[in-house]
Amino acid sequence: MTALMAAEHGPVTLFTKAKMGDTNTSLAQGGIATVWREDDSAELHIQDTLKVGGGINDVAAVEVLCRLGRPAVEKLISLGVNFDRTHSGYRLALEGAHSLPRILFAGGDATGMEIQRALSEAVHVHPNIETVENAPLLSIEAQSGRVEGIRYLHPQLGPKRLDCHQLVLATGGAGRMFYYTANRETATGEPMAMALLAGGRLVDLEFFQFHPTALDQPGYDNYLISEAVRGEGAILVNEQNQAFMAGYHELKELASRDVVSRAIHQEILRSGRVYLDATKLKHESVEYRFPNIFHHCFSAGIDIRKEPIPVSPVAHYMMGGLATDLWGRAHIPGLYAAGEVTRTGVHGSGRLASNSLLEGAVFGMRVAQAVLADQKQVPQIWEGPLVPSPALETPSSVSRPLERTEFRKLMWEHASLIRNESGLKQLITRLDQALGPVPDGLDYGQFELWHMIYLGRLLAQAALLRTESRGSHYREDFPTSLPAQQGSIRHRLGFTPELVR
Ligand SMILES: Cc1cc2nc3c(=O)[nH]c(=O)nc-3n(C[C@H](O)[C@H](O)[C@H](O)COP(=O)(O)OP(=O)(O)OC[C@H]3O[C@@H](n4cnc5c(N)ncnc54)[C@H](O)[C@@H]3O)c2cc1C
């Protein structure tokens, strides 16, 4: 979106780490939230977004998201995205914690694939956009206090440098830090760590959303079962075939994701397994409304028209990330960001379903405007020079390498749905031992893993500091929310992380 908007005014180079379509965007199922019906309003969408945000959303950012959502979705439509329609207009779905149906979707449950298709096609034919696929970022150069260039790994030529004074990160989230996730392999989050090392701020890292319902069938991947299936009326049952959500929240299956995920986690501990039962829905609505989910489950031996789907929570969405202003500017002049990599303040401690594709569209357009405006005038968000250094505040004297799988299992065990002080401390100690000098990047796997561990360490540190529970962050040793902690934890290189209210 950003590349397309910016390319109207000059040349853009677009780097992707893998193939263009290897994104979390292309996996999105449920849809994109927007105020579309006559009886809906931006105010109602704002209210719903704030309700699940746990009191720490940036209200101004939420206003931007909800008020500018419709024009952004109209822009997607004008770029060729085909949302599903009835004879009288677009079909709208209901998802958890939304007051009324406001989710546009495509191909039943293939919304992201359709958005990715339309945007990729538009990018490919644009004369002002050069794409370089399979070329991961290695570092952001900003020694003089503003972006001067990047280093990246060219697929044939090895490490290369590019002069660049305006860099937009649209590098997505980091669900692959956790062992159980439906995120794409590219969602490893290393550009967030690179941005911190270059002088950016990382905020709200402890807030990681876990999606309640991914397929939990041994031998098959954690395929996501969209919230929209619950929106259509599917219910959650335990091993004894009892519906249990009423015991956890009045909104039952459509309570916020944090509530539903923890309820499923508890029921799994109590009764063994949890199932999503869609058998009472009309066969038509299951098979045609959710064709990909239907076929995926069918190939895993489950006919969702006739039998319940075994499900469990997975790591899904990173609410925190690189801090930006309302125009996508980070704290280093010349560095911008849009999408899941950012912390715009839209989501607070819990994201409302289908608000992330919307955030990408709305802020993806705004950041292009900021890039163009800043070519005439230097941006103001910069708060003074920092000394970039990859050193951790607490380097460990013991050095022990950590395999990727072991790292992801540790993150799941100690930093996922239910956290406590001793688990987080164990995790931090182990991650510190694994963080030697930054690898050179020639082996991208090792380079990526170092940055994942670094980011995981920052997340664990924030989770340890937040001695309360709020939104997606749940501490069993501090199960309630504390007014004194109604703020955001900010990481800044060379400074102890601090809570900013
Ligand atoms: C299974 C699933 C279902 C979802 N369903 C929905 C939904 O229904 N509605 C909704 O709103 N949200 C949904 N989400 C969340 C949403 O899809 C994502 O938050 C959003 O698409 C992220 O978009 P993005 O552009 O920020 O990142 P991505 O779409 O992940 O794109 C990131 C890009 O950055 C590139 N990149 C990453 N690292 C580097 C690097 N080091 N160097 C160079 N390039 C790099 C990648 O190659 C990729 O091209 C879902 C997520 C998942 C995983």
The ligand as a MOL file (V3000), in Angstrom:
LIG
                    3D

  0  0  0     0  0            999 V3000
M  V30 BEGIN CTAB
M  V30 COUNTS 53 58 0 0 0
M  V30 BEGIN ATOM
M  V30 1 C -3.3860 -17.0750 10.0920 0
M  V30 2 C -3.6390 -15.6060 10.2780 0
M  V30 3 C -4.9200 -15.0990 10.1030 0
M  V30 4 C -5.1640 -13.7280 10.2650 0
M  V30 5 N -6.4200 -13.2380 10.0390 0
M  V30 6 C -6.6160 -11.8950 10.1070 0
M  V30 7 C -7.8780 -11.3300 9.7590 0
M  V30 8 O -8.8080 -12.0320 9.3710 0
M  V30 9 N -8.0240 -9.9750 9.8480 0
M  V30 10 C -7.0180 -9.1480 10.2580 0
M  V30 11 O -7.2080 -7.9310 10.3170 0
M  V30 12 N -5.8120 -9.6680 10.5790 0
M  V30 13 C -5.5900 -11.0070 10.5010 0
M  V30 14 N -4.3600 -11.5070 10.8090 0
M  V30 15 C -3.2750 -10.5660 11.1330 0
M  V30 16 C -2.8330 -9.8610 9.8570 0
M  V30 17 O -2.8560 -10.7820 8.7870 0
M  V30 18 C -1.4370 -9.2960 9.9900 0
M  V30 19 O -1.3220 -8.5690 11.1770 0
M  V30 20 C -1.1150 -8.3560 8.8390 0
M  V30 21 O -1.4540 -8.9520 7.6170 0
M  V30 22 C 0.3470 -7.9850 8.8640 0
M  V30 23 O 0.6390 -7.2710 7.6890 0
M  V30 24 P 2.0660 -6.6420 7.5070 0
M  V30 25 O 2.0650 -6.0310 6.1500 0
M  V30 26 O 2.4160 -5.8120 8.6550 0
M  V30 27 O 3.0630 -7.9090 7.5360 0
M  V30 28 P 3.1610 -9.2070 6.5290 0
M  V30 29 O 1.9210 -9.2840 5.7340 0
M  V30 30 O 3.5560 -10.3300 7.3500 0
M  V30 31 O 4.3310 -8.7530 5.5540 0
M  V30 32 C 5.6440 -8.6220 6.0460 0
M  V30 33 C 6.6090 -8.4690 4.8800 0
M  V30 34 O 7.8670 -8.0590 5.3760 0
M  V30 35 C 8.8900 -8.8570 4.8240 0
M  V30 36 N 9.9960 -8.9780 5.7760 0
M  V30 37 C 9.9700 -9.4630 7.0430 0
M  V30 38 N 11.2010 -9.4100 7.5870 0
M  V30 39 C 12.0240 -8.8820 6.6410 0
M  V30 40 C 13.3980 -8.6100 6.5980 0
M  V30 41 N 14.2120 -8.8560 7.6230 0
M  V30 42 N 13.8990 -8.0930 5.4500 0
M  V30 43 C 13.1130 -7.8380 4.3710 0
M  V30 44 N 11.7850 -8.0830 4.3800 0
M  V30 45 C 11.2630 -8.6010 5.4950 0
M  V30 46 C 8.2370 -10.2030 4.5520 0
M  V30 47 O 8.9520 -10.8700 3.5400 0
M  V30 48 C 6.8480 -9.7490 4.1090 0
M  V30 49 O 6.8570 -9.4430 2.7450 0
M  V30 50 C -4.1020 -12.8760 10.6450 0
M  V30 51 C -2.8240 -13.3860 10.8330 0
M  V30 52 C -2.5770 -14.7340 10.6490 0
M  V30 53 C -1.1940 -15.2560 10.8310 0
M  V30 END ATOM
M  V30 BEGIN BOND
M  V30 1 1 1 2
M  V30 2 1 2 3
M  V30 3 2 2 52
M  V30 4 2 3 4
M  V30 5 1 4 5
M  V30 6 1 4 50
M  V30 7 2 5 6
M  V30 8 1 6 7
M  V30 9 1 6 13
M  V30 10 2 7 8
M  V30 11 1 7 9
M  V30 12 1 9 10
M  V30 13 2 10 11
M  V30 14 1 10 12
M  V30 15 2 12 13
M  V30 16 1 13 14
M  V30 17 1 14 15
M  V30 18 1 14 50
M  V30 19 1 15 16
M  V30 20 1 16 17
M  V30 21 1 16 18
M  V30 22 1 18 19
M  V30 23 1 18 20
M  V30 24 1 20 21
M  V30 25 1 20 22
M  V30 26 1 22 23
M  V30 27 1 23 24
M  V30 28 2 24 25
M  V30 29 1 24 26
M  V30 30 1 24 27
M  V30 31 1 27 28
M  V30 32 2 28 29
M  V30 33 1 28 30
M  V30 34 1 28 31
M  V30 35 1 31 32
M  V30 36 1 32 33
M  V30 37 1 33 34
M  V30 38 1 33 48
M  V30 39 1 34 35
M  V30 40 1 35 36
M  V30 41 1 35 46
M  V30 42 1 36 37
M  V30 43 1 36 45
M  V30 44 2 37 38
M  V30 45 1 38 39
M  V30 46 1 39 40
M  V30 47 2 39 45
M  V30 48 1 40 41
M  V30 49 2 40 42
M  V30 50 1 42 43
M  V30 51 2 43 44
M  V30 52 1 44 45
M  V30 53 1 46 47
M  V30 54 1 46 48
M  V30 55 1 48 49
M  V30 56 2 50 51
M  V30 57 1 51 52
M  V30 58 1 52 53
M  V30 END BOND
M  V30 END CTAB
M  END
